[in-house]
Amino acid sequence: MNIEIPDEISKVLEAQVKKEKKFPSVQGYAVYLLKQIAEKIEKTTPVHFSENEEEKVAQRLRALGYID
């Protein structure tokens, strides 16, 4: 996949790469940033359970005495 980065953003990324010297290229830095964002999204996305899974959890919580 290729993503076009507007010039004003590309310039900011280039400056950061030159300043930090942690990344070999703007592409490497952009990939790093996108990974960070993707991880945050995954952590904040609620987990959805099927009815069967929810019932199993409820049964387990009842067996442990957490719910009646």
Backbone hydrogen bonds, N-H to C=O, Kabsch-Sander energy under -0.5 kcal/mol:
donor,donor_aa,acceptor,acceptor_aa,energy
9,I,6,P,-0.6
10,S,6,P,-2.6
11,K,7,D,-2.6
12,V,8,E,-1.2
13,L,9,I,-2.5
14,E,10,S,-2.8
15,A,11,K,-2.3
16,Q,12,V,-2.0
17,V,13,L,-2.5
18,K,14,E,-2.3
19,K,15,A,-2.3
20,E,16,Q,-3.0
21,K,17,V,-2.1
29,Y,25,S,-2.0
30,A,26,V,-2.9
31,V,27,Q,-2.6
32,Y,28,G,-2.1
33,L,29,Y,-2.5
34,L,30,A,-2.5
35,K,31,V,-2.4
36,Q,32,Y,-2.1
37,I,33,L,-2.2
38,A,34,L,-2.7
39,E,35,K,-2.5
40,K,36,Q,-1.9
41,I,37,I,-2.4
42,E,38,A,-2.5
43,K,39,E,-2.1
44,T,40,K,-1.8
45,T,41,I,-1.3
49,F,47,V,-0.5
54,E,50,S,-2.7
55,E,51,E,-2.3
56,K,52,N,-2.1
57,V,53,E,-2.3
58,A,54,E,-2.5
59,Q,55,E,-2.7
60,R,56,K,-2.2
61,L,57,V,-2.6
62,R,58,A,-2.4
63,A,59,Q,-2.6
64,L,60,R,-1.7
65,G,62,R,-1.2
66,Y,61,L,-2.6
67,I,61,L,-0.9
